[in-house]
């Protein structure tokens, strides 16, 4: 039982707890700072979520709050920085995207950010017995396990390896201490703390595959610069869209900034159904950034037919979901690949108040809405 290792060798659980406590104190000291001295909002929802994919081992003590992930050191944007691109097969790219989608630190990256980050991962191959990271060293890389296996060791203070351990003794490394975890599944990750701030490694990770272990590695500078650049570009693009969007034409600058905070980006392939007629899932309002969508309704014969012209860039649908709780009045399908901005009703109301009041500021838009309601 590997879990018994912490109790067997001089109570190293205390060392694990101390490492976690030290990192928590570090976060508390640095937690008010983010990229450029700001907190980095990855999502606007209030709920907390556990990272199901990444194990809760000492090498990755990461906050599980969805609202923001705190970057401990202040980083200025480097205008000359060019993200590295390491050649990968389509399977490699798909593998990394799948692995990152399950990681708390990456799961809320937008499509553009995700693609750049995936491109920046570099392959790293280790032989059996090679340490990837060492407890106490400064860390600046995050790793994804592609093949092989690794062991995680935590060495307590004043620990020495037993000279004659019994046969049933938990595994240990004579230099790095007791084994507390084993990475043996593709897509497992470790080293998240290295991307958030320059903290000493809390554990040692050693490869133990005879055939070698392949990892994908991402450095902290690339991660933060990508976030800075893509977030800035994304916000500029989104604000331009909001400024030109008819429904928000009467909002002032502060109100438009609130809309920007609530916007989520969604991508859909051609043929995908975004909204289903009769569905009671009526919490999202959609704005078309790129592509075309077609609204459809079932006729008396049960056949779905278009009920309106195709909706294009700058148009929207699902606004009634922000006004009442009635089932969806029509289905909406993507005619082409689409990028949509969406806002949920709770966020919209919290940030701007009832949509009807905003519609009333713009008599033309309000008249259209009234006609649809009647």
BALOBA-1460 file (C-alpha; in Angstrom, 3 decimals):
// residues 374
<rec num="1" residu="x" x="0.000" y="0.000" z="0.000"/>
<rec num="2" residu="x" x="1.787" y="3.141" z="-1.198"/>
<rec num="3" residu="x" x="-0.373" y="5.336" z="0.987"/>
<rec num="4" residu="x" x="1.202" y="3.667" z="4.027"/>
<rec num="5" residu="x" x="4.589" y="5.068" z="3.019"/>
<rec num="6" residu="x" x="3.835" y="8.365" z="4.684"/>
<rec num="7" residu="x" x="3.255" y="6.636" z="8.012"/>
<rec num="8" residu="x" x="6.075" y="4.139" z="7.734"/>
<rec num="9" residu="x" x="9.122" y="6.338" z="7.216"/>
<rec num="10" residu="x" x="9.470" y="8.739" z="10.163"/>
<rec num="11" residu="x" x="6.034" y="10.279" z="9.635"/>
<rec num="12" residu="x" x="6.803" y="12.108" z="6.385"/>
<rec num="13" residu="x" x="3.151" y="13.128" z="6.235"/>
<rec num="14" residu="x" x="4.246" y="16.026" z="8.413"/>
<rec num="15" residu="x" x="6.678" y="17.052" z="5.698"/>
<rec num="16" residu="x" x="3.944" y="16.870" z="3.066"/>
<rec num="17" residu="x" x="1.649" y="18.987" z="5.220"/>
<rec num="18" residu="x" x="4.469" y="21.450" z="5.857"/>
<rec num="19" residu="x" x="5.163" y="21.729" z="2.136"/>
<rec num="20" residu="x" x="1.508" y="22.349" z="1.397"/>
<rec num="21" residu="x" x="1.268" y="24.882" z="4.238"/>
<rec num="22" residu="x" x="4.375" y="26.671" z="2.988"/>
<rec num="23" residu="x" x="2.924" y="26.914" z="-0.512"/>
<rec num="24" residu="x" x="-0.388" y="28.118" z="0.873"/>
<rec num="25" residu="x" x="1.430" y="30.867" z="2.793"/>
<rec num="26" residu="x" x="3.264" y="31.764" z="-0.400"/>
<rec num="27" residu="x" x="-0.069" y="32.042" z="-2.238"/>
<rec num="28" residu="x" x="-1.500" y="34.207" z="0.514"/>
<rec num="29" residu="x" x="1.483" y="36.549" z="0.314"/>
<rec num="30" residu="x" x="1.426" y="36.737" z="-3.457"/>
<rec num="31" residu="x" x="-2.242" y="36.053" z="-4.122"/>
<rec num="32" residu="x" x="-3.183" y="39.673" z="-4.622"/>
<rec num="33" residu="x" x="-0.928" y="39.861" z="-7.676"/>
<rec num="34" residu="x" x="-1.565" y="38.418" z="-11.093"/>
<rec num="35" residu="x" x="-0.344" y="38.955" z="-14.589"/>
<rec num="36" residu="x" x="0.758" y="42.566" z="-14.683"/>
<rec num="37" residu="x" x="-0.309" y="42.895" z="-11.044"/>
<rec num="38" residu="x" x="-3.889" y="41.832" z="-11.760"/>
<rec num="39" residu="x" x="-5.913" y="38.763" z="-10.904"/>
<rec num="40" residu="x" x="-6.388" y="36.567" z="-13.954"/>
<rec num="41" residu="x" x="-10.071" y="35.766" z="-14.457"/>
<rec num="42" residu="x" x="-10.492" y="32.434" z="-16.210"/>
<rec num="43" residu="x" x="-14.207" y="32.230" z="-15.703"/>
<rec num="44" residu="x" x="-16.983" y="34.351" z="-14.253"/>
<rec num="45" residu="x" x="-18.893" y="31.614" z="-12.485"/>
<rec num="46" residu="x" x="-18.926" y="31.508" z="-8.713"/>
<rec num="47" residu="x" x="-18.937" y="27.743" z="-8.248"/>
<rec num="48" residu="x" x="-15.835" y="25.835" z="-7.199"/>
<rec num="49" residu="x" x="-14.731" y="22.765" z="-9.104"/>
<rec num="50" residu="x" x="-12.361" y="19.942" z="-8.279"/>
<rec num="51" residu="x" x="-9.700" y="19.031" z="-10.828"/>
<rec num="52" residu="x" x="-10.670" y="15.413" z="-11.434"/>
<rec num="53" residu="x" x="-7.835" y="14.564" z="-13.790"/>
<rec num="54" residu="x" x="-4.836" y="15.700" z="-11.757"/>
<rec num="55" residu="x" x="-3.951" y="13.767" z="-8.610"/>
<rec num="56" residu="x" x="-3.807" y="15.551" z="-5.283"/>
<rec num="57" residu="x" x="-0.115" y="14.873" z="-4.722"/>
<rec num="58" residu="x" x="2.446" y="17.149" z="-3.036"/>
<rec num="59" residu="x" x="3.990" y="18.284" z="-6.314"/>
<rec num="60" residu="x" x="0.887" y="20.201" z="-7.384"/>
<rec num="61" residu="x" x="-0.959" y="22.071" z="-4.691"/>
<rec num="62" residu="x" x="-3.234" y="24.181" z="-6.859"/>
<rec num="63" residu="x" x="-6.241" y="26.299" z="-5.918"/>
<rec num="64" residu="x" x="-9.500" y="24.754" z="-7.129"/>
<rec num="65" residu="x" x="-11.382" y="28.023" z="-7.598"/>
<rec num="66" residu="x" x="-12.729" y="28.467" z="-11.112"/>
<rec num="67" residu="x" x="-13.151" y="32.213" z="-10.906"/>
<rec num="68" residu="x" x="-9.480" y="33.045" z="-10.968"/>
<rec num="69" residu="x" x="-6.122" y="31.379" z="-11.004"/>
<rec num="70" residu="x" x="-3.546" y="33.548" z="-9.291"/>
<rec num="71" residu="x" x="-0.199" y="34.118" z="-10.914"/>
<rec num="72" residu="x" x="2.196" y="34.935" z="-8.111"/>
<rec num="73" residu="x" x="4.807" y="37.081" z="-9.836"/>
<rec num="74" residu="x" x="4.241" y="40.262" z="-11.777"/>
<rec num="75" residu="x" x="4.981" y="39.764" z="-15.454"/>
<rec num="76" residu="x" x="5.134" y="42.508" z="-18.051"/>
<rec num="77" residu="x" x="4.227" y="41.802" z="-21.629"/>
<rec num="78" residu="x" x="7.273" y="41.379" z="-23.851"/>
<rec num="79" residu="x" x="6.392" y="42.995" z="-27.211"/>
<rec num="80" residu="x" x="9.170" y="41.015" z="-28.919"/>
<rec num="81" residu="x" x="8.169" y="37.653" z="-27.499"/>
<rec num="82" residu="x" x="7.298" y="35.019" z="-30.104"/>
<rec num="83" residu="x" x="5.756" y="31.799" z="-28.744"/>
<rec num="84" residu="x" x="7.871" y="28.774" z="-29.632"/>
<rec num="85" residu="x" x="6.306" y="26.170" z="-31.893"/>
<rec num="86" residu="x" x="7.462" y="22.570" z="-31.633"/>
<rec num="87" residu="x" x="6.454" y="20.174" z="-34.375"/>
<rec num="88" residu="x" x="3.744" y="17.694" z="-33.430"/>
<rec num="89" residu="x" x="1.523" y="15.209" z="-35.170"/>
<rec num="90" residu="x" x="-2.231" y="15.703" z="-35.205"/>
<rec num="91" residu="x" x="-2.493" y="12.895" z="-32.657"/>
<rec num="92" residu="x" x="-0.012" y="14.682" z="-30.367"/>
<rec num="93" residu="x" x="-1.996" y="17.912" z="-30.584"/>
<rec num="94" residu="x" x="-5.271" y="16.127" z="-29.872"/>
<rec num="95" residu="x" x="-3.680" y="14.303" z="-26.935"/>
<rec num="96" residu="x" x="-2.384" y="17.526" z="-25.368"/>
<rec num="97" residu="x" x="-5.666" y="19.365" z="-25.857"/>
<rec num="98" residu="x" x="-7.516" y="16.516" z="-24.186"/>
<rec num="99" residu="x" x="-5.059" y="16.423" z="-21.276"/>
<rec num="100" residu="x" x="-5.165" y="20.201" z="-20.767"/>
<rec num="101" residu="x" x="-8.963" y="20.282" z="-20.917"/>
<rec num="102" residu="x" x="-8.959" y="18.256" z="-17.702"/>
<rec num="103" residu="x" x="-6.408" y="20.428" z="-15.901"/>
<rec num="104" residu="x" x="-7.710" y="23.196" z="-13.675"/>
<rec num="105" residu="x" x="-5.027" y="25.574" z="-14.851"/>
<rec num="106" residu="x" x="-5.793" y="25.135" z="-18.554"/>
<rec num="107" residu="x" x="-9.412" y="24.015" z="-18.855"/>
<rec num="108" residu="x" x="-10.764" y="27.551" z="-19.230"/>
<rec num="109" residu="x" x="-8.356" y="28.745" z="-21.917"/>
<rec num="110" residu="x" x="-10.027" y="29.953" z="-25.080"/>
<rec num="111" residu="x" x="-9.497" y="28.166" z="-28.416"/>
<rec num="112" residu="x" x="-6.789" y="30.599" z="-29.533"/>
<rec num="113" residu="x" x="-4.895" y="30.419" z="-26.251"/>
<rec num="114" residu="x" x="-5.180" y="26.647" z="-26.174"/>
<rec num="115" residu="x" x="-3.756" y="26.249" z="-29.677"/>
<rec num="116" residu="x" x="-0.770" y="28.493" z="-28.959"/>
<rec num="117" residu="x" x="-0.042" y="26.773" z="-25.647"/>
<rec num="118" residu="x" x="-0.248" y="23.313" z="-27.243"/>
<rec num="119" residu="x" x="2.160" y="24.421" z="-29.951"/>
<rec num="120" residu="x" x="4.644" y="25.609" z="-27.305"/>
<rec num="121" residu="x" x="4.922" y="22.234" z="-25.538"/>
<rec num="122" residu="x" x="8.312" y="20.641" z="-26.188"/>
<rec num="123" residu="x" x="9.016" y="16.890" z="-26.086"/>
<rec num="124" residu="x" x="11.309" y="15.615" z="-23.322"/>
<rec num="125" residu="x" x="12.551" y="12.025" z="-23.029"/>
<rec num="126" residu="x" x="14.041" y="10.563" z="-19.845"/>
<rec num="127" residu="x" x="15.709" y="7.252" z="-19.107"/>
<rec num="128" residu="x" x="14.784" y="5.020" z="-16.201"/>
<rec num="129" residu="x" x="16.129" y="6.523" z="-12.985"/>
<rec num="130" residu="x" x="16.390" y="10.060" z="-14.336"/>
<rec num="131" residu="x" x="14.834" y="12.737" z="-12.088"/>
<rec num="132" residu="x" x="12.522" y="15.132" z="-13.930"/>
<rec num="133" residu="x" x="12.198" y="17.534" z="-11.015"/>
<rec num="134" residu="x" x="13.869" y="17.535" z="-7.597"/>
<rec num="135" residu="x" x="12.382" y="18.521" z="-4.254"/>
<rec num="136" residu="x" x="13.662" y="21.949" z="-3.200"/>
<rec num="137" residu="x" x="14.815" y="23.028" z="-6.677"/>
<rec num="138" residu="x" x="13.332" y="26.069" z="-8.355"/>
<rec num="139" residu="x" x="10.800" y="24.986" z="-10.940"/>
<rec num="140" residu="x" x="9.775" y="26.624" z="-14.188"/>
<rec num="141" residu="x" x="8.220" y="23.791" z="-16.217"/>
<rec num="142" residu="x" x="4.905" y="21.966" z="-16.289"/>
<rec num="143" residu="x" x="4.741" y="18.389" z="-17.608"/>
<rec num="144" residu="x" x="2.250" y="16.075" z="-19.277"/>
<rec num="145" residu="x" x="2.967" y="12.332" z="-19.252"/>
<rec num="146" residu="x" x="2.869" y="10.961" z="-22.801"/>
<rec num="147" residu="x" x="4.260" y="7.463" z="-22.232"/>
<rec num="148" residu="x" x="6.047" y="5.484" z="-19.548"/>
<rec num="149" residu="x" x="5.746" y="5.900" z="-15.786"/>
<rec num="150" residu="x" x="7.126" y="8.125" z="-13.064"/>
<rec num="151" residu="x" x="7.295" y="7.913" z="-9.265"/>
<rec num="152" residu="x" x="6.754" y="10.812" z="-6.877"/>
<rec num="153" residu="x" x="8.932" y="10.958" z="-3.739"/>
<rec num="154" residu="x" x="8.826" y="13.298" z="-0.746"/>
<rec num="155" residu="x" x="11.813" y="13.387" z="1.583"/>
<rec num="156" residu="x" x="11.131" y="14.504" z="5.170"/>
<rec num="157" residu="x" x="13.686" y="16.469" z="7.113"/>
<rec num="158" residu="x" x="16.288" y="14.340" z="8.883"/>
<rec num="159" residu="x" x="15.133" y="11.241" z="7.012"/>
<rec num="160" residu="x" x="17.606" y="8.448" z="6.310"/>
<rec num="161" residu="x" x="16.859" y="5.282" z="4.353"/>
<rec num="162" residu="x" x="16.411" y="2.170" z="6.514"/>
<rec num="163" residu="x" x="19.407" y="-0.134" z="6.369"/>
<rec num="164" residu="x" x="17.374" y="-3.346" z="6.518"/>
<rec num="165" residu="x" x="13.729" y="-2.674" z="5.587"/>
<rec num="166" residu="x" x="11.285" y="-5.578" z="5.867"/>
<rec num="167" residu="x" x="9.962" y="-7.204" z="2.710"/>
<rec num="168" residu="x" x="6.591" y="-5.478" z="3.046"/>
<rec num="169" residu="x" x="8.087" y="-2.009" z="3.476"/>
<rec num="170" residu="x" x="6.539" y="0.673" z="1.236"/>
<rec num="171" residu="x" x="8.731" y="1.716" z="-1.739"/>
<rec num="172" residu="x" x="11.361" y="4.390" z="-1.195"/>
<rec num="173" residu="x" x="14.317" y="5.979" z="-2.969"/>
<rec num="174" residu="x" x="17.587" y="6.067" z="-1.029"/>
<rec num="175" residu="x" x="18.211" y="9.699" z="-2.039"/>
<rec num="176" residu="x" x="14.727" y="11.152" z="-2.522"/>
<rec num="177" residu="x" x="12.738" y="9.499" z="0.276"/>
<rec num="178" residu="x" x="9.462" y="7.516" z="0.404"/>
<rec num="179" residu="x" x="7.298" y="7.127" z="-2.656"/>
<rec num="180" residu="x" x="3.955" y="8.871" z="-2.200"/>
<rec num="181" residu="x" x="2.457" y="8.648" z="-5.678"/>
<rec num="182" residu="x" x="2.883" y="6.967" z="-9.050"/>
<rec num="183" residu="x" x="2.179" y="8.481" z="-12.459"/>
<rec num="184" residu="x" x="1.157" y="5.590" z="-14.696"/>
<rec num="185" residu="x" x="-1.548" y="6.912" z="-17.016"/>
<rec num="186" residu="x" x="-1.171" y="8.947" z="-20.178"/>
<rec num="187" residu="x" x="-2.306" y="12.541" z="-19.745"/>
<rec num="188" residu="x" x="-1.375" y="12.793" z="-16.062"/>
<rec num="189" residu="x" x="0.223" y="16.151" z="-15.229"/>
<rec num="190" residu="x" x="2.556" y="17.608" z="-12.653"/>
<rec num="191" residu="x" x="4.354" y="20.879" z="-12.007"/>
<rec num="192" residu="x" x="1.410" y="23.312" z="-12.130"/>
<rec num="193" residu="x" x="2.928" y="25.457" z="-9.384"/>
<rec num="194" residu="x" x="5.895" y="26.222" z="-11.639"/>
<rec num="195" residu="x" x="3.560" y="28.027" z="-14.060"/>
<rec num="196" residu="x" x="1.933" y="30.094" z="-11.330"/>
<rec num="197" residu="x" x="4.991" y="31.294" z="-9.450"/>
<rec num="198" residu="x" x="8.634" y="30.480" z="-8.806"/>
<rec num="199" residu="x" x="8.198" y="28.151" z="-5.840"/>
<rec num="200" residu="x" x="10.591" y="25.375" z="-4.750"/>
<rec num="201" residu="x" x="9.524" y="21.938" z="-5.891"/>
<rec num="202" residu="x" x="7.609" y="20.130" z="-3.135"/>
<rec num="203" residu="x" x="8.512" y="16.645" z="-4.369"/>
<rec num="204" residu="x" x="10.878" y="14.692" z="-6.598"/>
<rec num="205" residu="x" x="9.606" y="12.981" z="-9.749"/>
<rec num="206" residu="x" x="11.725" y="10.122" z="-11.106"/>
<rec num="207" residu="x" x="11.165" y="8.134" z="-14.312"/>
<rec num="208" residu="x" x="11.149" y="4.365" z="-13.888"/>
<rec num="209" residu="x" x="10.255" y="2.924" z="-17.311"/>
<rec num="210" residu="x" x="12.928" y="0.657" z="-18.744"/>
<rec num="211" residu="x" x="11.912" y="1.716" z="-22.244"/>
<rec num="212" residu="x" x="12.120" y="5.392" z="-21.259"/>
<rec num="213" residu="x" x="9.522" y="8.004" z="-20.402"/>
<rec num="214" residu="x" x="8.242" y="10.693" z="-22.777"/>
<rec num="215" residu="x" x="6.876" y="13.944" z="-21.391"/>
<rec num="216" residu="x" x="5.608" y="17.157" z="-22.918"/>
<rec num="217" residu="x" x="7.033" y="20.244" z="-21.179"/>
<rec num="218" residu="x" x="5.859" y="23.869" z="-21.057"/>
<rec num="219" residu="x" x="7.902" y="26.681" z="-19.479"/>
<rec num="220" residu="x" x="6.485" y="29.444" z="-17.290"/>
<rec num="221" residu="x" x="7.585" y="32.389" z="-19.449"/>
<rec num="222" residu="x" x="5.857" y="31.016" z="-22.526"/>
<rec num="223" residu="x" x="2.681" y="30.259" z="-20.582"/>
<rec num="224" residu="x" x="2.440" y="33.743" z="-19.084"/>
<rec num="225" residu="x" x="3.381" y="35.617" z="-22.237"/>
<rec num="226" residu="x" x="0.830" y="33.631" z="-24.231"/>
<rec num="227" residu="x" x="-1.828" y="34.498" z="-21.666"/>
<rec num="228" residu="x" x="-0.886" y="38.168" z="-21.713"/>
<rec num="229" residu="x" x="-0.878" y="38.453" z="-25.496"/>
<rec num="230" residu="x" x="-3.938" y="36.373" z="-26.285"/>
<rec num="231" residu="x" x="-6.026" y="37.808" z="-23.466"/>
<rec num="232" residu="x" x="-5.239" y="41.333" z="-24.577"/>
<rec num="233" residu="x" x="-6.036" y="40.517" z="-28.208"/>
<rec num="234" residu="x" x="-9.177" y="38.644" z="-27.224"/>
<rec num="235" residu="x" x="-10.450" y="41.506" z="-25.062"/>
<rec num="236" residu="x" x="-9.790" y="44.030" z="-27.820"/>
<rec num="237" residu="x" x="-11.653" y="41.854" z="-30.338"/>
<rec num="238" residu="x" x="-14.559" y="41.265" z="-27.984"/>
<rec num="239" residu="x" x="-14.852" y="44.940" z="-27.039"/>
<rec num="240" residu="x" x="-14.854" y="45.926" z="-30.716"/>
<rec num="241" residu="x" x="-17.710" y="43.488" z="-31.287"/>
<rec num="242" residu="x" x="-19.629" y="44.784" z="-28.249"/>
<rec num="243" residu="x" x="-19.157" y="48.397" z="-29.371"/>
<rec num="244" residu="x" x="-20.641" y="47.532" z="-32.778"/>
<rec num="245" residu="x" x="-23.394" y="45.252" z="-31.492"/>
<rec num="246" residu="x" x="-26.845" y="46.902" z="-31.940"/>
<rec num="247" residu="x" x="-28.366" y="45.542" z="-28.744"/>
<rec num="248" residu="x" x="-25.669" y="47.251" z="-26.666"/>
<rec num="249" residu="x" x="-25.660" y="50.527" z="-28.590"/>
<rec num="250" residu="x" x="-27.105" y="52.521" z="-25.698"/>
<rec num="251" residu="x" x="-24.819" y="51.131" z="-23.006"/>
<rec num="252" residu="x" x="-22.152" y="53.391" z="-21.562"/>
<rec num="253" residu="x" x="-18.469" y="52.424" z="-21.389"/>
<rec num="254" residu="x" x="-18.683" y="50.968" z="-17.890"/>
<rec num="255" residu="x" x="-21.685" y="48.833" z="-18.802"/>
<rec num="256" residu="x" x="-19.914" y="47.548" z="-21.911"/>
<rec num="257" residu="x" x="-16.950" y="46.557" z="-19.754"/>
<rec num="258" residu="x" x="-19.338" y="44.544" z="-17.611"/>
<rec num="259" residu="x" x="-20.643" y="42.783" z="-20.700"/>
<rec num="260" residu="x" x="-17.044" y="41.992" z="-21.660"/>
<rec num="261" residu="x" x="-16.531" y="40.364" z="-18.249"/>
<rec num="262" residu="x" x="-19.561" y="38.117" z="-18.755"/>
<rec num="263" residu="x" x="-18.875" y="36.989" z="-22.330"/>
<rec num="264" residu="x" x="-17.869" y="33.388" z="-22.988"/>
<rec num="265" residu="x" x="-16.525" y="32.186" z="-26.322"/>
<rec num="266" residu="x" x="-18.005" y="29.049" z="-27.877"/>
<rec num="267" residu="x" x="-17.118" y="27.324" z="-31.141"/>
<rec num="268" residu="x" x="-19.470" y="25.087" z="-33.132"/>
<rec num="269" residu="x" x="-18.934" y="23.020" z="-36.262"/>
<rec num="270" residu="x" x="-21.228" y="23.268" z="-39.271"/>
<rec num="271" residu="x" x="-24.377" y="21.217" z="-38.717"/>
<rec num="272" residu="x" x="-24.250" y="21.495" z="-34.925"/>
<rec num="273" residu="x" x="-27.504" y="22.273" z="-33.146"/>
<rec num="274" residu="x" x="-27.018" y="25.165" z="-30.722"/>
<rec num="275" residu="x" x="-30.611" y="25.530" z="-29.508"/>
<rec num="276" residu="x" x="-33.361" y="22.883" z="-29.490"/>
<rec num="277" residu="x" x="-37.008" y="23.843" z="-29.974"/>
<rec num="278" residu="x" x="-39.039" y="23.118" z="-26.854"/>
<rec num="279" residu="x" x="-35.981" y="22.836" z="-24.606"/>
<rec num="280" residu="x" x="-36.319" y="24.272" z="-21.129"/>
<rec num="281" residu="x" x="-32.578" y="24.955" z="-21.012"/>
<rec num="282" residu="x" x="-33.096" y="28.664" z="-21.519"/>
<rec num="283" residu="x" x="-30.228" y="30.394" z="-19.766"/>
<rec num="284" residu="x" x="-27.969" y="31.449" z="-22.638"/>
<rec num="285" residu="x" x="-28.139" y="34.338" z="-25.061"/>
<rec num="286" residu="x" x="-25.997" y="34.014" z="-28.215"/>
<rec num="287" residu="x" x="-24.265" y="36.574" z="-30.437"/>
<rec num="288" residu="x" x="-22.775" y="35.525" z="-33.774"/>
<rec num="289" residu="x" x="-19.143" y="36.576" z="-34.176"/>
<rec num="290" residu="x" x="-18.320" y="34.448" z="-37.219"/>
<rec num="291" residu="x" x="-20.435" y="32.156" z="-39.376"/>
<rec num="292" residu="x" x="-24.129" y="31.666" z="-40.146"/>
<rec num="293" residu="x" x="-26.985" y="30.048" z="-38.234"/>
<rec num="294" residu="x" x="-30.497" y="29.100" z="-39.324"/>
<rec num="295" residu="x" x="-33.594" y="29.061" z="-37.078"/>
<rec num="296" residu="x" x="-35.973" y="26.127" z="-37.633"/>
<rec num="297" residu="x" x="-39.363" y="24.986" z="-36.372"/>
<rec num="298" residu="x" x="-41.292" y="21.771" z="-36.763"/>
<rec num="299" residu="x" x="-44.338" y="22.090" z="-39.038"/>
<rec num="300" residu="x" x="-47.647" y="20.213" z="-38.655"/>
<rec num="301" residu="x" x="-46.102" y="17.157" z="-40.302"/>
<rec num="302" residu="x" x="-43.266" y="17.195" z="-37.793"/>
<rec num="303" residu="x" x="-40.719" y="18.253" z="-40.373"/>
<rec num="304" residu="x" x="-38.216" y="20.938" z="-39.454"/>
<rec num="305" residu="x" x="-38.192" y="23.897" z="-41.824"/>
<rec num="306" residu="x" x="-36.420" y="27.262" z="-41.727"/>
<rec num="307" residu="x" x="-38.623" y="29.984" z="-40.267"/>
<rec num="308" residu="x" x="-36.362" y="32.943" z="-40.932"/>
<rec num="309" residu="x" x="-33.408" y="33.922" z="-43.077"/>
<rec num="310" residu="x" x="-29.937" y="32.843" z="-42.017"/>
<rec num="311" residu="x" x="-28.514" y="34.810" z="-39.118"/>
<rec num="312" residu="x" x="-25.034" y="36.249" z="-39.724"/>
<rec num="313" residu="x" x="-22.202" y="38.066" z="-37.962"/>
<rec num="314" residu="x" x="-23.506" y="40.780" z="-35.636"/>
<rec num="315" residu="x" x="-26.921" y="39.165" z="-35.173"/>
<rec num="316" residu="x" x="-28.163" y="37.267" z="-32.158"/>
<rec num="317" residu="x" x="-30.656" y="34.701" z="-30.930"/>
<rec num="318" residu="x" x="-31.889" y="33.282" z="-27.653"/>
<rec num="319" residu="x" x="-32.604" y="36.711" z="-26.173"/>
<rec num="320" residu="x" x="-36.008" y="35.554" z="-24.941"/>
<rec num="321" residu="x" x="-34.142" y="33.255" z="-22.566"/>
<rec num="322" residu="x" x="-33.019" y="36.352" z="-20.702"/>
<rec num="323" residu="x" x="-36.566" y="37.653" z="-20.476"/>
<rec num="324" residu="x" x="-38.657" y="34.667" z="-19.424"/>
<rec num="325" residu="x" x="-38.558" y="30.989" z="-18.590"/>
<rec num="326" residu="x" x="-40.555" y="29.693" z="-21.541"/>
<rec num="327" residu="x" x="-39.228" y="26.773" z="-23.612"/>
<rec num="328" residu="x" x="-37.162" y="27.604" z="-26.668"/>
<rec num="329" residu="x" x="-39.437" y="28.825" z="-29.458"/>
<rec num="330" residu="x" x="-37.271" y="27.429" z="-32.262"/>
<rec num="331" residu="x" x="-34.197" y="25.346" z="-32.954"/>
<rec num="332" residu="x" x="-31.024" y="27.014" z="-34.235"/>
<rec num="333" residu="x" x="-28.438" y="25.122" z="-36.291"/>
<rec num="334" residu="x" x="-25.010" y="26.206" z="-37.533"/>
<rec num="335" residu="x" x="-24.931" y="26.453" z="-41.316"/>
<rec num="336" residu="x" x="-21.153" y="26.993" z="-41.248"/>
<rec num="337" residu="x" x="-18.480" y="26.688" z="-38.580"/>
<rec num="338" residu="x" x="-19.363" y="29.353" z="-36.044"/>
<rec num="339" residu="x" x="-17.825" y="31.362" z="-33.238"/>
<rec num="340" residu="x" x="-20.425" y="32.640" z="-30.807"/>
<rec num="341" residu="x" x="-20.271" y="34.868" z="-27.763"/>
<rec num="342" residu="x" x="-22.737" y="33.852" z="-25.118"/>
<rec num="343" residu="x" x="-23.928" y="35.323" z="-21.821"/>
<rec num="344" residu="x" x="-25.980" y="33.471" z="-19.247"/>
<rec num="345" residu="x" x="-29.069" y="35.094" z="-17.765"/>
<rec num="346" residu="x" x="-27.752" y="35.227" z="-14.219"/>
<rec num="347" residu="x" x="-24.541" y="36.986" z="-15.235"/>
<rec num="348" residu="x" x="-26.369" y="39.403" z="-17.516"/>
<rec num="349" residu="x" x="-28.895" y="40.363" z="-14.848"/>
<rec num="350" residu="x" x="-26.225" y="40.635" z="-12.168"/>
<rec num="351" residu="x" x="-24.056" y="42.912" z="-14.281"/>
<rec num="352" residu="x" x="-26.595" y="45.017" z="-16.166"/>
<rec num="353" residu="x" x="-30.048" y="44.448" z="-14.722"/>
<rec num="354" residu="x" x="-33.082" y="43.181" z="-16.666"/>
<rec num="355" residu="x" x="-32.608" y="43.025" z="-20.436"/>
<rec num="356" residu="x" x="-36.013" y="44.618" z="-20.985"/>
<rec num="357" residu="x" x="-34.772" y="47.844" z="-19.409"/>
<rec num="358" residu="x" x="-31.821" y="47.897" z="-21.797"/>
<rec num="359" residu="x" x="-34.071" y="47.146" z="-24.742"/>
<rec num="360" residu="x" x="-36.283" y="50.098" z="-23.782"/>
<rec num="361" residu="x" x="-33.330" y="52.447" z="-24.156"/>
<rec num="362" residu="x" x="-33.255" y="51.547" z="-27.827"/>
<rec num="363" residu="x" x="-36.786" y="51.991" z="-29.128"/>
<rec num="364" residu="x" x="-36.119" y="50.259" z="-32.466"/>
<rec num="365" residu="x" x="-34.714" y="47.126" z="-30.841"/>
<rec num="366" residu="x" x="-37.454" y="47.194" z="-28.222"/>
<rec num="367" residu="x" x="-40.151" y="47.432" z="-30.883"/>
<rec num="368" residu="x" x="-38.699" y="44.385" z="-32.633"/>
<rec num="369" residu="x" x="-38.692" y="42.458" z="-29.388"/>
<rec num="370" residu="x" x="-42.297" y="43.456" z="-28.626"/>
<rec num="371" residu="x" x="-43.401" y="42.283" z="-32.069"/>
<rec num="372" residu="x" x="-41.706" y="38.908" z="-31.526"/>
<rec num="373" residu="x" x="-43.380" y="38.555" z="-28.147"/>
<rec num="374" residu="x" x="-46.803" y="39.253" z="-29.628"/>
